[in-house]
C-alpha cells in the first residue's frame, strides 16, 4: 500500500519515527528470550525477545510523545513497522493501531484486513482485531458488515479477526445487548469450523459476554449444543455458575457421545 501523506509540521517523517521505535525495541530485548518465543509461536519471523508488556509501555510512551499524530502518518508508520519480518516490529505496528484506533475510518478496514492476511500468528491477530477493529465497530457500527464478511472468509486469521472484532462490544455490559444478536448471527455458522484458533476465538468472545450476561450466553449455547465444539463450550462457560456449567457439559456429552470435561 503506497501513500504520500501530508506530514504534521511538528512531526518527523514516518520512516524516522519507525527507526526510533525499532531502536527502542532493540534496547528492550531480553537476552535468551527470542529463541523460546519463536519456538512457542512456531514463528517464521525474526524475534528480538521483547516481552509484550514492554512493547505496550514503549508504544504508550511513544503515543504520549506524539499527541499530534494524524491518521495518514499513523498508517504510514504502521506500514514501515510492519514491512520488516520482525515479530516485535509488527507487534508495535498493531499496538499503534490499537492505541490510536480513534483515528481510523471505515475505509481503513481494508488495511486491517490486509494485515490479517499477512499474519502468520494468532499473536498479531489478537492485537489487530479486538481493539483496532473492535474500537471501529463501537464507533462505526456499520463496520459490522465488514467484520461479518471477514468471518465468512476461509483464511483462518481473517476469520478469527472477524470474530474478535466483537470482543470489546461483548465485554462491555452496556453495549452487549446491542451487539449480541449480530455476533450470534456471525458466530452460528462458524460453530462447525474444525480449526483450533477459530473455536478458541468463539469461546473467548462468548466468555467476555458471559461475565455479565451469563444467562443469555448460556441460553445461546444451549440451543446449539449439537454443533458447539467442546473447546468453544469450555472457554465460553468459565464465568457461568457451576450448576449451569455442569448441565451444559452433561447435555453436550449426550450429543457428542463423549465424557464431559471440567
Buried (B, 14 or more C-beta within 10 A) or exposed (E): EEEEBEBEEEBBBBEEBBBEBBEBBBEBBEEEBBEEBBEEBEBEBEBBBBBEEBBBEBBEEBBEEBEEBBBBBBBBBBBBBBEBEBBBBBBBBBBBBBBBBEBBEEEBBEBBBEBBEEBBBBBBBBBBBBBBBBBBBBEBBEBBEBBBBBBEBEEBBBBBBBBBBBBBBBBBEEBBEEBBEBBBEBBBEBBEBEEEBBBBBBBBBBBBBBBBBBEBBBEBBBEBBEEBBBBBBBBBBEBBEEEBBEBBBEBBBEEBEEEBEE
